[in-house]
Amino acid sequence: MEVLELIDKLQFTHNISAEEYEFIISHAEQMHIDYAAKKADHTRKEFFGNKVFIRGLIEISNCCKNNCFYCGIRRDNKNAIRYRLSPEEILQCCKNGHELGFRTFVLQGGEDSFYNDEILCNLIEEIKKNMPDCAVALSLGERSIESYSKLKTAGADRYLLRQETATEEHYQKLHPSEMSFSNRMKCLENLKALGYQTGAGFMVGSPFQTEENLARDLFFIQNFKPEMCGIGPFIPHMDTDYNNFPAGTLNQTLLCLSLIRLANPKILLPATTALATISSEGIPLGIKAGANVVMPNLTPVSVRKNYSLYDRKAVTGNQAVENIEILKKQMKAIGYEVVVDRGDFLRNK
Ligand code: SAH
């Protein structure tokens, strides 16, 4: 089958093989990427119309016990200026976001032991008490099933944990030996079993990634059926061992967004900050390629630059919450509308 036929097959069956994903990736030319984006946009409009959901991203701490080889806030990066927001500061960020029309807050951070279950549960309860119409999403890495369960009971609705790569050998090239692929996958299973709206995802063009690896990520998302999927290009960080690897490309990221939308029509799919970082048109192009979520940065400006996962991270322009009006205008200009809504996963539609 040709690339265009495979894209049609994905649109109608939502189910192709890993080999078929690999064929698309390895043969995709501009016209195929544009074709996939058009189909993906059509599919998204069937379920979401022209709505774009916004999530307020709060980067609660850049302290991390892990040492992921690609990540700028890894434990061994002595040049990182570490910070940690207090629960009170985080609550204040949420309140600011609420006034601006945000109804989902994403608390993301390194794996920082300060944020134990008790502190987090109290914080989540406090957010929910103050803003009962909001959803809380966490993105705080690997924790025990007991911990995930307590956080859920405290009111957390969603959890984002990218698998990073669905191929074990590749996972081991990106992470030190004390981290394991099987635990990452187990965590994703546990989150789903506990009833979280669960987000998986991966980097496009990460070091050592082959077309087969990338195809396996797409195949994994198709079959695991997460409610959300975070993908963005890998971008090197100067203080990591992988500082000399090239960044993932705009085109390959856009193609992946479109294929994910076709495989999982109802998925909540952000056009990510990493995409905005490699291209000033990243967010609008991502939306046009099938994404339906944007996550502006609600982190206090004073520490925002320190949450440096990769070089030149976009923390201004349409990625900054102060500029929410710019984002709204940008979306309007391409025919979409930013809405005030929790933007939950559509279960029965
Ligand atoms: N500690 C949390 C949050 C990690 S940061 C966790 O383990 O899930 C959020 C995401 O940023 C990661 O999942 C990773 O995919 C992405 N990221 C990290 N370093 C990156 C880089 N150099 N380029 C692009 N994305 C990166």
Residues whose N, C-alpha, C, O or C-beta is under 5 A from the ligand:
A	BS01	SAH	Y70 C71 G72 G109 G110 E111 S139 L140 G141 L160 L161 R162 M203 P233 F234 I235 P236 H237 A274 L309 Y310
